[in-house]
Amino acid sequence: MRNPVNYLILLATLGLVACEQKVDVAAEEAAVKAAVQSETKAAFDNDYERLAAAWVHEPYVMHATIDSVVKVGWESLSVAFKNNLENNIELINKEPDKYGVEVTQSNFDISLNGNVAFVNHDEHLEGIWAGEETSNDIKVVKYLLKKDGEWKLVAVF
């Protein structure tokens, strides 16, 4: 052996590379997409418990589309979710024939960086709201954090 130090460095490097955790990017992207779809479905189903379970409950979370006012922090966002869902349920129960909107999500673009995901996608809303036909296309941006092995939302724009 001409230079045992070089061989030891090479061996150590190979050992580190072999021990490096491999991330299944396709599986992570699928999990992120499922988390986004689940959160949206919970909101449109007026299900606060499922909606709350989809979010990180920390002061740094934010939602910029609910009530057209930016909500910052889980405490504020939680109250806004509850109020919004209660109002929706009241309207739907009062006049069920005048309310019913379906959402379709498409064109997901997901970027992963460790335990953080950046997602943008299209949403198409179609149905009846306040007795009027409605059809709307929007672009949504969401940030997620992988916490305790689960992807959860931290921001929506």
C-alpha positions as CSV (number, residue, x, y, z in Angstrom):
1,M,0.0,0.0,0.0
2,R,1.6,3.2,-1.2
3,N,-0.5,5.6,0.9
4,P,-2.8,3.9,3.5
5,V,-4.2,7.3,4.5
6,N,-5.7,7.8,1.0
7,Y,-7.3,4.3,1.2
8,L,-8.7,5.0,4.6
9,I,-10.2,8.3,3.4
10,L,-11.7,6.6,0.4
11,L,-13.1,3.8,2.6
12,A,-14.6,6.3,5.0
13,T,-16.2,8.3,2.2
14,L,-17.7,5.2,0.6
15,G,-19.0,4.2,4.1
16,L,-20.7,7.6,4.5
17,V,-22.3,7.4,1.0
18,A,-23.5,3.9,1.7
19,C,-25.1,5.0,5.0
20,E,-26.8,8.1,3.5
21,Q,-30.5,7.8,3.7
22,K,-32.1,7.5,0.3
23,V,-35.3,9.5,-0.2
24,D,-38.0,8.2,-2.5
25,V,-38.8,11.5,-4.2
26,A,-41.9,10.1,-6.0
27,A,-43.3,8.7,-2.8
28,E,-42.7,12.0,-0.9
29,E,-44.3,14.0,-3.7
30,A,-47.3,11.6,-3.7
31,A,-47.6,12.1,0.1
32,V,-47.4,15.9,-0.2
33,K,-50.1,15.8,-2.9
34,A,-52.3,13.6,-0.8
35,A,-51.9,15.9,2.2
36,V,-52.9,19.0,0.0
37,Q,-55.9,17.1,-1.4
38,S,-57.0,15.9,2.0
39,E,-56.8,19.4,3.5
40,T,-58.9,20.8,0.6
41,K,-61.4,18.1,0.8
42,A,-61.8,18.6,4.6
43,A,-62.4,22.3,4.0
44,F,-65.1,21.7,1.3
45,D,-66.7,19.0,3.4
46,N,-66.9,21.5,6.3
47,D,-65.0,19.2,8.6
48,Y,-63.1,21.2,11.1
49,E,-61.4,18.1,12.8
50,R,-59.9,16.9,9.6
51,L,-59.0,20.4,8.5
52,A,-57.2,21.0,11.8
53,A,-55.4,17.7,11.6
54,A,-53.9,18.8,8.2
55,W,-52.2,21.8,9.7
56,V,-49.2,22.4,12.0
57,H,-50.4,24.2,15.1
58,E,-47.7,26.8,15.6
59,P,-47.6,30.6,15.8
60,Y,-45.8,30.8,12.4
61,V,-48.6,29.3,10.2
62,M,-50.5,31.5,7.9
63,H,-53.4,31.5,5.5
64,A,-53.9,34.4,3.0
65,T,-57.1,33.3,1.3
66,I,-59.6,32.7,4.1
67,D,-62.0,35.7,4.6
68,S,-59.7,37.7,2.3
69,V,-57.6,38.6,5.3
70,V,-54.2,37.1,6.2
71,K,-54.5,35.0,9.3
72,V,-51.2,34.4,11.2
73,G,-50.8,31.8,13.9
74,W,-52.7,28.7,14.6
75,E,-54.9,30.4,17.2
76,S,-56.1,33.0,14.8
77,L,-56.4,30.5,11.9
78,S,-58.3,28.0,14.0
79,V,-61.0,30.6,14.9
80,A,-61.3,31.7,11.2
81,F,-61.7,28.1,10.1
82,K,-64.4,27.4,12.7
83,N,-66.3,30.6,11.9
84,N,-66.0,30.0,8.1
85,L,-67.1,26.4,8.4
86,E,-70.0,27.2,10.8
87,N,-71.3,29.9,8.4
88,N,-71.1,27.5,5.4
89,I,-72.9,24.7,7.3
90,E,-75.6,27.2,8.4
91,L,-76.1,28.4,4.8
92,I,-76.2,24.8,3.4
93,N,-78.6,23.6,6.1
94,K,-80.9,26.5,5.7
95,E,-81.1,26.3,1.8
96,P,-79.4,23.2,0.6
97,D,-80.5,23.6,-3.0
98,K,-78.7,27.0,-3.2
99,Y,-75.3,25.7,-2.1
100,G,-73.0,23.1,-3.5
101,V,-69.6,23.7,-4.9
102,E,-67.1,21.0,-6.1
103,V,-63.4,21.6,-6.4
104,T,-61.0,19.9,-8.8
105,Q,-57.3,20.2,-8.3
106,S,-54.8,19.8,-11.1
107,N,-51.3,20.8,-12.5
108,F,-49.4,20.1,-9.2
109,D,-45.9,21.4,-9.2
110,I,-44.1,20.1,-6.0
111,S,-40.6,21.0,-4.9
112,L,-39.1,19.2,-2.0
113,N,-36.2,20.4,0.2
114,G,-35.7,18.0,3.2
115,N,-38.7,18.2,5.4
116,V,-40.2,21.3,3.6
117,A,-42.4,21.2,0.5
118,F,-43.5,24.0,-1.8
119,V,-46.6,23.3,-3.9
120,N,-48.5,25.2,-6.5
121,H,-51.5,23.9,-8.3
122,D,-54.7,24.9,-10.0
123,E,-58.1,24.7,-8.4
124,H,-61.4,24.8,-10.4
125,L,-64.5,25.5,-8.4
126,E,-67.9,24.7,-10.0
127,G,-71.4,24.6,-8.7
128,I,-74.0,26.8,-7.1
129,W,-73.4,29.4,-4.4
130,A,-76.2,31.6,-3.0
131,G,-78.4,30.2,-5.8
132,E,-76.1,31.4,-8.5
133,E,-74.1,29.2,-10.9
134,T,-70.4,29.7,-10.2
135,S,-67.2,28.7,-12.0
136,N,-63.8,29.9,-10.9
137,D,-60.2,29.0,-11.6
138,I,-57.5,29.9,-9.2
139,K,-53.8,29.2,-8.7
140,V,-53.0,28.1,-5.1
141,V,-49.6,28.1,-3.4
142,K,-49.0,26.0,-0.3
143,Y,-46.1,25.3,2.0
144,L,-45.9,22.1,4.0
145,L,-43.6,20.8,6.7
146,K,-43.0,17.1,7.4
147,K,-43.5,16.8,11.2
148,D,-43.4,13.5,13.0
149,G,-43.4,11.7,9.6
150,E,-46.5,13.5,8.3
151,W,-46.8,16.3,5.8
152,K,-48.8,19.2,7.3
153,L,-49.6,22.7,6.0
154,V,-47.9,25.8,7.3
155,A,-49.0,28.4,4.7
156,V,-51.5,29.0,2.0
157,F,-51.5,31.8,-0.5
